Amino acid sequence: MILFTSISGYINGIAVIIFGLLVLLHNPKNKANRLIALLCLSVAFWAISWAVGAPLQQKEQALFWTKMLNFGAIFIPIFFLHWILALLDGEKEKKNRIILILGYLFTLFFAAFAFTPYFVENVKTNFYFFYYPKPGILHPFYLIFCYGGLVGYAIYNLFKKYKQADDYKKIQIKYVFLGSVLGFVGGATNYFLFYDIPIPPFGNPLVAIGFGLLTYAVIRHRLMNIKLLIGEVLTFIIWIILFARTVLSKTYEEVLINIGLFILVVFLGCLLIRSVFKEIKLSKKLLEQNEKLLEKEKCLSRTFGQIAEERARRLENTYMRGTDYDLQMLKMQERVRELQEKLKRRVKG
């Protein structure tokens, strides 16, 4: 279980860093993208601290990394809630603003005590680990207010928005909901041993899967371009493989070769992603220009249609007036003939 926790911690940390970069590089100016990048950074901080601290057999070092991982975990719920509200365009609502302010205040309060015995009292041994966190007096309140309150409120907003959303937005919310459930349920398995419940943290790998689904939901909604998605995923997989090769190198020469190869591939991969992204931006720009031209054509068509309709109306009015005039002339001619007949009859009589 120690090796499993350590390896899954490294996998989770590297995976969420990659996912955060994927989202952030698409649109750094978008607030929701920046928030999920902060969320990924917090999860990576927690996961890598787990990976480093799990196999340690020195109590002081294990206690330090235990406090580090809890410090990273403190910020996960509030960043998650803030991202969900920004993603669902609910951040500006008065009630949500108040909840966010209170959430950040609670988060900063717990973070201030993260390295004190009030949050993590000590480390202890159990059946699965050499040393495992022993919670302080504030830790249960953190679980209730942050994980229960903030994460629960974020899930509630997802359900509420799902009922009002169109079909396309509903698909995105489903991915976000599934990714959130997998990520938080997987991460929650770490807390059983905190309170001497004999359930090991077997759900850790679900964190990477959950954040993969969150990233897919954001990318699919924002970009909808499979070419870029596949290119980036393959590029990052190659980076991970080369990074692993560098770490596992046995000789100094292998380290130098692998580092040089890794730097070269990272550089080429960045150029590839950048060029594909520019191509997509150009395509989107041309598409927007075409849409504007089509809109102008529609406006002109509506204008010409209105002009044609007005002319037709005028012709119709002219025709109707001409018809009325002809009818009146016919009536007058008929009246003249009648008067002429009467005059003839009088003259004969």
PESUL-V925075 format. One record per run of one state. SS is the DSSP state (h for helix, s for strand, l for the rest). FROM is the first residue (numbers start at 0). LEN is the number of residues. Records with the same first field share a line. If there is no record, write none. Layout:
SS: FROM-LEN, FROM-LEN
//
This chain:
l: 0-1, 26-4, 54-4, 74-1, 87-6, 112-7, 124-7, 135-3, 164-2, 188-4, 195-9, 222-3, 247-4, 348-1
h: 1-25, 30-24, 58-16, 75-12, 93-19, 138-26, 166-22, 192-3, 204-18, 225-22, 251-97
s: 119-5, 131-4
//
